[in-house]
């Protein structure tokens, strides 16, 4: 099989486990909740069932169709918060609401994309992106029918029959985004999705993802420790600060509204504006 690596078996196991846990049978639909797509209220979280508190009193909200970021230093508990928001872990206290419905500890209601693309090396790209559908019980032929029309929209036209090892890093990540979309939810949690890419590819994919998420109506919470990435992508940024390994649980210490660039302004042009630099300076002072 082309391009298998030493970590492929481990990556495949993780991909299968997370996809199975977060792949529902139908797309989550908006309900109540005061117009919020996803809300965390007063979450207290631990790594080991309570003996070691990672984060406490974490509250945040995600509006339908928006891209927001959660920024903090490595090791401060950002991924642990995503686990709670996705239902893969139950908080010690607090609750998670999806369109106003309490979904605390319930997996499969939001889509979750891990930091690595975790494409299965022994499946072609079409069958990789269909994984959430087939795990949910959709026949393979029907899953392919649903996925194929999306390849062009996700910038993957012509890659359907290729192996993961035949794609560039950016194309692999696009395939991972499509797989996440096919999990069938209108809320997506993304754990540092651009960190493994080169700088130029990161810039392109950030802009592409924001446009695509807006077009498809996907509310997205993106974890990052890259302040430039947060200001470039998000309409709002939550700042997480603490040092759980030293016994200081992390908390959300700020919520910043990020001014969006004027229509037609490129990411590179926006990065040179006073709005961008002022927001970046404020974020750096808070982390």
PEKA-V795990 format. One record per backbone hydrogen bond with DSSP energy under -0.5 kcal/mol. NH is the residue of the N-H (numbers start at 1). CO is the residue of the C=O. Records with the same first field share a line. If there is no record, write none. Layout:
BEGIN
NH: CO + CO
END
This chain:
BEGIN
4: 1
8: 5
11: 7
12: 8
13: 9
14: 10
15: 11
16: 12
17: 13
18: 14
19: 15
20: 16
21: 17
22: 18
23: 19 + 20
24: 22 + 183
28: 184
32: 99
36: 33
37: 62
38: 62
39: 97
40: 60
41: 95
42: 40
43: 58
44: 93
45: 55
47: 52
51: 48
53: 51
54: 45
55: 45
56: 250
58: 43
59: 57
60: 40
62: 38
64: 35
66: 63
68: 66 + 220
69: 236
70: 222
71: 69 + 238
72: 224
76: 73
81: 77
82: 78
83: 79
84: 80
85: 81
86: 82
87: 83 + 84
88: 83
89: 83
92: 44
93: 44
95: 41
97: 39
98: 101
99: 37 + 97
101: 98
103: 96 + 101
105: 84
106: 103
107: 105
108: 86
109: 106
111: 187
113: 189
114: 112
123: 120
125: 162
126: 160
128: 124
129: 125
130: 126
131: 128
133: 130
134: 130
135: 131
136: 132
137: 134
138: 133
143: 139
144: 140
145: 141
146: 142
147: 143
148: 144
149: 145
150: 147
151: 147 + 148
154: 150
155: 152
156: 151
157: 151
159: 156
162: 159
164: 123
166: 163
167: 164
172: 168
173: 169
174: 170
175: 171
176: 172
177: 173
178: 174
179: 175
180: 176
181: 177
182: 178
183: 180
184: 181
188: 219
189: 111
190: 221
191: 113
192: 190 + 223
195: 192
197: 194
202: 198
203: 199
204: 200
205: 201
206: 202
207: 203
208: 204
209: 205
210: 206
211: 207
212: 208
213: 209
214: 210
215: 211
216: 212
217: 213
218: 213
219: 186 + 217
220: 66
221: 188
222: 68 + 220
223: 190 + 221
224: 70
227: 225
230: 226
231: 227
232: 228
233: 229
234: 230
235: 67
236: 67
237: 256
238: 69
239: 254
240: 71 + 238
241: 251
243: 248
246: 243
247: 244
248: 243
249: 247
250: 54
251: 241
253: 239 + 251
254: 239
256: 237
258: 235
259: 257
265: 262
270: 266
271: 267
272: 269
273: 270
277: 273
278: 274
279: 275
280: 276
281: 277
282: 278
283: 279
284: 280
285: 281
286: 282 + 283
287: 283
END
